[in-house]
Structure formats: C-alpha cells, structure tokens
Amino acid sequence: MRPTVTRHVFVKRVKATLIDAFRQGRRLMRDAGHPILLLMIALSTLLWFAKPAPPKIVEMAAGRPTDYSFELAQRYVQFFARNGVELRLVPTQGALDNFERLKNTRDAVKVAMIQGGFADNPEDVTGLLSLGSIAYEPVWLFYWGDQADDVQRPLTELLKGPVSIGNIGSGTHAKALQLLKITGMTPRADSMYELPEDQAVEALKRREINAMLVVEHYESPLIQDLLKIDGLVVADFIRARAYAKLLGYIEVLHVPMGGFDLVRNFPKHDIQLLSTTTTLVIEDDLHPAIQMLFMEASAAIVGHERFFGDAKEFPSIKDPTIPLSAVAHQYFEKGAPTLSYYLPFWVAEFLERIGLLLVPFVAFAYPVMRSIPGFLINRARKRIERVYLELRRIEHEVSADFSPAMLDQKITALDRMAAEVLRIKIHKKLVAEFYALRSDIEFVRAVLIRLRQAEACSEEKTGLKP
C-alpha cells in the first residue's frame, strides 16, 4: 500500500517546486534578459493602448428624485452593481441641468439622461457622445374640455389660455419655448406660467389654469395620475408630422381610440402626440468598457417598452443632434461582445478590444520567442569562448614565466576555472563543446602539474650536489 503523503511533506514539495520555478525564472531573466525585456515593453505598449482598467465608480446626472427618469436610472444602478461597478446618481434640477453639468468638464458627472433637442448647434455638444435613445418622452398638453369637440383645435389656440409651460431649467420649459417659437408665438407672462410640475398639477386640478404642458414618460406616476382625471383631455397634435419635419429630434406617436382607458373610451378618437426621446449622453473620454456596459444595461432595462415602443425598439438611434459613440455604433452593428455571455463584462470587453492589437503583438513576439533558444546558445558559446581565451592567456603567461610560484598560481586558477565551468547551464546542442572545454582545461592542468613535478625534481637534484 502506498504511504499517505502528510500535509507537511506536501507543503515542502510545493515550496521546493516554487523555489525551483523562481530560480529558473531568475536564471532565464539573467540569461535571456534582452529578448524578454523587448517582449515586456511590447506587452506594456499593448496594455497601454487597450486601456485595461475601467473605473469602478461612475457618476450619472439623473434629474429630480421625483422624476420617472430618476427611477429609471436606479435600474441602471442595480445592473451596474451586479457587474461590479458603482453607478452613483447625482440629483439635479432637471434635464437642462443634466446637460449643463455634463458639459462642464470640471464636473465629476460622466453620464446624463438628456431629452432630445437641447443641442441647438454643434458647439453645444463638443466633447459629448450619444449612447442612443432609451425611451420615448412625449410632449403632453392636458387641458379641460371635451376631446370630441376639439378635434381640429391647433396648438396655438390651446396655448392661449392660462397654461403652465414648466419651470425655467426644466426640459418641459425648453420644449415649450421651442414649440412656441416654431409656431410664431411668444411667451406671455399674463397667461403662460412657469410652474414646477407638482405646482402645475395642483393648479390644474383646482382649475386655476386651463392647461398644462409637460414632457414626461408615459410610465411616470404624474402622467398616470393625470390620465385618470375625468374631464381632462390630452391634446391631439393634428400637425404632428409637420413638427417632426421641422424638428429633427421629434417623433410622432399614435394613440388609438380608447388607448388610455377602454372603460371611459379615452381618448374618444385616435390622436397623435409629439415626442422627444431620452438619450444617454456621455463625455467622450468615458472608458469603452463602461460605454458597452451602458449599452447592455439599456437593452436589458428599456428593451421591452410596452405602450409606445415596439419590442426591442430601444436602445436605438433617434436623436441626430448628438454624435454617436463608436462603441454604441459597434453595438448597434454587431451587438454585445460574444465573450460577454461567458465572462465578466470588463474581461470580455478588454479581450474583445485587444483582439486586433494582439495581431501585431504576436507578429512581433513570435520571432522574438523563437530567437530566445538561439540567443541562449550564442550566449553560452561566448562564455565557452571566454574560458578558452582565459586558458590561452594562462598558457602565454606560463611560457613567459616558468617559475614554480607561477606554476602553482596557474594550477590553482585552472582548478577554479574547472569548478566555474561545471556551473554553466549548457544547451544540449553545446554538450560536445562543453566536454571538449573540460578536457582541454584538464589537459592544460595536467601539463602544468607535470612541469611543476619536473621543476621539483630538478630542485632536489640541485640541492644534493656537493
């Protein structure tokens, strides 16, 4: 029966193996340092260009905590946490504040949810990139009336009465000003009130205002609450397609009769809504791995919008005002990296990106690796040649000075030389040269010993003469 290996013996064996591996590695570094240094420089260059370390903390501007967009952002937080990244939500005053904080390069915010249409000119989006739209954000105009009698009422008429157009700094206020401008209207302080959403809702319920304009997701509790109020009508944008033509970021949404409530048959006829989209916008230096994680999160979180969007409609490219990130473009063209289904996201994304960089690295590393054995052989051969040169020098010195003291000194030197040669690690191709060197050292040593013995005998004879 085989004896049981004790834990102590096992530890000793592992320790001995590790020590031996360390010594071999150190010896390899000493003997083949130059090729290995070249490989390390090439690998370091590869890692530098591949940016292998994504940040562990990312800050995101997500609007007011009462907004539906903030609730949506919290789902991204959960998705990121499952992948080992902390996504910190930064409360703001709204969509416009999100945009301003993202444009501020000294702000720690790297990502924000932005309503389409904030970028009026290319300078507004310098240094910013889009990761695609993630949801529809309709423009709602609620007013008191009878929708059946107001089929043909244009927006200009609906906005004449006391109406809330959102507080300054909100996405609602920005969109209201754009709609007023394009229809040839100007804000009027006596009939258009810049109220926050919660105050506007209360004023509308008390009929202190006749209408309320708000840009918000369909799933928002605020919108769901307003849709349940009897007598409150959702405006039909009868010229919605014209607005979409004039404003490139506007989408046209269709709501069929009874689409909001079949019991009340609300709305009483098919209506059209204007809609912007919520877009994920980033600073252009955000790590590619984090960008890809946002794309995967969007597909998982908003890829199944139920009311307005079709299945897997989001994320998508709907807002042309902000340039699309190269990572987002790759995602829309090819999808997520294949390795992301089997590996943690940052490992998969890193390996996916360095795939192309590995080609030149392998092209460089392969000949270097192949040259290492030849390098070691040449290095060992040069060591053998140096020993031969030292052996030749000893022979010359003995020829010049044939004294017994010199012979003793050189014999001792040859003994040290023979011991040092035994410590040389020799490649199998140099075995013959190695043993030839040992034989030559032993031959010269034997000759010097004979000469020393002959000198000793000569001295004895000289001493015996009268």
N, C-alpha and C positions, 0 to 999 in steps of 0.2 A: 504494500500500500504506500502511495506517495505521501510524504510527510506534509502536514499543513504548514503553509507559509505564515508565520506570525506577522502581526502588524508592524512590529519593529523591523523585521527583515524587509518587509515590503517598502517601508519608508526609506530604509537605507538604499535599496535598489533604485527607487525613484530619485533620491538625492544624487546617487552616483551617476545616473543617466543624465540628469540635468546639468551636473558639473561637467560631464564629458561633452555634452552638447555645447555648453558655454565655451569650453576650451577650444572645441573645433571651430565655433563661430569666430572666436577671437583670433585663432590661427588663420582662418580664411580671410578675415579683415586685414590681418598683417601681411599675408602673402599676396592677396588679390585686391588690395585697397583701392587702387586707381579705377579698375572697371566697376567695382561696387559703388564707389563714390559717384561715378558718372550715372549709374542707374538710380541712385538715391536723388541726385539732382533732377533727373528726368521725371521721377515719380513725384517729387515735390512740386515741380512745374505743373504736372498734370493735376494734382490736387488743388493747386492754386487757381487754375482756370476753371476747375469743376465746382469751386465753392462748396466743399463737402459738409459744412456745418450750418444748417439752418438755425435761426434763432428759436429759443424756447418760449419766448414771450412776445406777443404781437398785440398792439393797441388798435382798437377799432372805434370810430365815432359812430354812434348808433341812434342819435336823436333823443327825444324826451322819453323817460321811463314809461310814460303813459301811452306812447305811440305803439302801434302794432309793429312797426319796424324794429323797435327795441325787443319786443317779444320774439320776432323772427331772428334777430341777432343772437339771442340767448340759445337758440338751437344750434347755431354755429359754434358757440362756446362749448356746448356738450360734445359736438362732433370732434372739435379740436382736442378736447380733454381726452377722448378715447384714443387719440393718436399721439399723446404725449406732448402736446403744445398748449400753452396757456394763452387763451384769447381774452384780453381784457377789454371790456366795453367802457367807453368814455361817454357819459351823458352829455348832450348838447341841447341847444335851443331849437333844433330842427334841421331840416335838410340843408338849408343855406349855410347854417353854422357848421354842419358837417363838411361842406365843400370848402369853406374858408379855412377851417383847421387843417384840412388835408393839403391845401395849397401852401400853408405855412411850413417851410422846410425845417424850421426850428422846433416844430411841434412833434411830440413823440408819436402822434397818430399816423399810422401807415395805411390804414384801410378805412373806407367810409361807404355807407349806403347813400347814394345820390339819386335824386329824381332827374330824369332826363330833361334837358333844356336849360340847365344852368350855365353851360358854356356858350356864350354869345359869339366868341371869336377864338381863334387858335391860341392866342396868348394866355387865355384863361386856363388852358389845360396843359401848359408846358410842364413837363416833369410828371404828368399823370397818365395812367393807362387804365383801360377797362378790362374787367374780367367777365363782361357780359351782363345782360339783364337777367334778373332773377324773379321778377313778378310784375304784374300789371298794377298800376296805381291810378285808378280812374279819377277823372275830374267830376265831382258830384255837385250838382246845383239843386238843393232841396228848396221847395217853396210851397206855400199854402195855396191850394187851388184844386181844380178838377182836371185831371190829365186828359180826360175825354174831350174837354172843350179847348184844350191848349195845344193841339197837335201842331199847329203851324206857328206858334209863338217863337220868334227868333231870340237869340241870346241877348241882343241889345235891348229888347223890351223887358226881358226877365230881370236884367240888372239895373233897371231904372228905379225900382222901389227901394226902400230901406233894406240893405243886404250886407252881410258880413263877408269880407274878402280875405280874412285871415290876418293874423298879426304880422308886423314887419319882422322879417328874418325867417319866416316860415316858407316852406315850399308852396303852400297854398297861396300866400300873398304874391310870390314871384310869378306863379302861373296866372293868377288873376290879372296882374299888370300886363303880362304878355297877351292874354286874350282881349283885354280892353284895348290895347294898342293896335292889335291887328284888326279889330272891328271899328276903329276910329273913335273910340270913346276915351275919356279921361276920368281918373278917379275924382269923385266928388265927396267932399268931407261931410256934406249935409245928408247924403243918402248911402254912402259906402263906408262901412265901419270896419276898422282894423282890429278885430276882436280875436283873442285866442280861442281855440276850438271849444273848450269847455264853457266859456262865457257865451260864445255864439250859440251853442246848443240850448242853453238856458234861455237866452233872449228869443230864440226861435220858438221854443215851447210856450213862452209867455206872449208870443205874437208881438213882441216889441220890434221885431224885424220881420220882413216878409219872406226873405230868402237867405240862404247860407251857402257859400261856395267852399268846398273842402276837397283837398286832394288826399286820398287815403285808400288803403287796401280794402277790398270787399270784406275780408275776414275781420276787419277791425271791429271791436265791440261798439265803437262810436257809430259806425255805419250801420251795423246790425240793429242798434237801438233806434236810429232814425228811420230805418226801413219799416219798422213795426208801428209807427205812429200813423193813425188814421187821419186822412186829410192832407198829409204831407206828400208832395209829389216830387218825383225825380224828373228833372228837365230832359227833354228829348232834343239832342243836338242835331237838328234836321240838316245842318250844313257840315256835319262832322267830316265828310270826305274832303271838303274844301280846306278845313283847318289842317287836316293831315297832309295835304299837298303843300300848304304854306309853311307848316312847322314840321320839319323832317323827323322830329323825335316823337310826334303824336301818332298813336294807334287808334283805330276805330273799333269799338266793342259793340256787340249786338246783344240785346236782352229781349227775348221773346215775350209775348203777352203772357202774363201770369208767372213770369220767370222768378220774381222775388217772392211771390206768395200766391199759390193757386187758390187758396180759400177766398182771399179777397180779390182774386184776379188782378194782381198788382205786378207790373203796370197793366193798364187796360188795353194797351196796344203795343206792338213792337217798338222799341226805342233804340236809339244809338247814343253811346257815350264816348266822349273823348277820354283818352287815357295816355298818361306817360308811363314809363317803366322805372322800377327801382333797379339801379345799376350798381354793381360792386366796382368801386374805383380805388386804385392803389397808387402809391408812389412808385415811380419806375425802377427804383433800386430794391424793391421788396424781393426777398430770396425766391428763386424759381420753385423751390420745394414748397414754400408756403403758398405761392400762387396756385400750384397744382392741387394742394390740399383744399383751397377755397373752391376750386372747380369741382372736385369730388364731393365736397360738402354741399354745394349748390344742387348738384344732381340728386343727392340723397334727400335734401330737405325740401326743395321747391320744385323738384322734377315732376310732381304729380298734382299741380294746381287743378282744382276741381271745377270752379264756377266759370271763369272766363277762359282759362288756358286749356289747351288740349294736353293729352297725356305726353309727358316728356318734352313739353314745349320749352321749358326752362331748365337750365340756363340757355340763353340764346343771344344772338346779336340783333338788337332792336334799336339801340341808341347810337347813331352815327357821329355824334358830336365829340366823342372821346375816342382816341386811337385804341385799338385792341391790342392787348398784351400778346407777345409772341407765344407765351405759354398757353394762354387761352386759345389762340389760333391753332396751336398744336392739338389742344384738347378737342376742339370742335372738328378738326380734320381726322384725328386718329383715335380719340378717346383717351382714357387714362392709361398710363404705362401698364403693360401686361404684368410686370412684376409686382405691381401694387396689389394684385389679388392674392399674392402669396407671401409678401414681405411687408414689414412696417413701411409707412409711406415714405419716410426720408431715405431709407435704404434703397427702396425701389426707384425713387426719383433720381437719386445720386447715380445708381448703376445705369439707369436709362440715359442720363446725360453724358456720362463719361464713356459710353459705348463708342462714340465717334472718336473721342480723344484717345481711346485705347489703341486704335489702329496705328497712328504714327508712333505711339509709345512702344508697341510690340515690334514695329518695323525697326525702331532704334535699339530696343532691348535684346532682340534675338541675336544679332551679330555680336553684341557685347557679351551676352551669356556664352555664346559659342567660343568666344575668344578667351574666356577665363581658363579653361584647361591648357590651351597653348601658352597663355601668359604665365601660368604656374610652372609649366615645363621649362620655358625660357628662363624664368627666374631661378629655378633650381639648377639649370645648366650653368647659369652665370655664377652661382655660388660654387659649383664644382670647378669652374674655370678659375675663380679667385683662389681656391685652395691650391690648384696646380701652379698658379703664379707664385703663391707663397712657398710652395715646395721648391720651385725653381730658384727663388731668391735664397732659400736655405742652402741649396747646393752651391750657388755662387759664393756665398759668404764663407762656407767651409773651404772652398778652393782657395780663397784669398787668405784665410787664417786657419792653419791646420793645427792649432794648439789644442791640448787636451781640454782646457777650460771651454773653448769654443765648441768642441765636440759634445761635451756634457750638456752645454746650454741648448744646442740644437736637437739633441736626442730628447730632452725634456719638452722642447717646443713641438716636436713630432708626436710625442705622447698626447699633448693637449689637442693637437690637430686631429688625431685619430679619434679622440673622445668627442670632439665637436662634430665631426663628420657623421658619427653614429646618431646624432640628434637631428640630422637633416631629414625632413619628410620628402621622400622621393617618389615621383610618379612611376608607375610600372614601366613606362617606356624608357626610363633612365636607369633601370636596375643594372644593366651591363656597365654603364659608365660609372655608376656608384661603386660597384665592386672593383672595377678597374682602378678607381681612385684609391680605395682602401689598400689594394695590392701594391700600388705604386708608393703609397706612404710607408707601408710596411717594408718594401724593398729598400727605400732610401734609409729608413731607420736601421735596417739590418746592416747595410753598408757602413753607416756611421758607427754602429756598435763594433763591427769587425775592425774598423780603423782605430777605434778607441782601445780595443783589446791589443791591437798590434802596437800602439803607442805605449801602452802599459808594459808590454813585454820588453820593448826597446829600452824603456827607462830602467827596468830591473837589471837588464844585462849591463847597461852603462854603470849602474851602481855596484856591480860585482867586480869590476875591473880594479887591479891594484893601483 
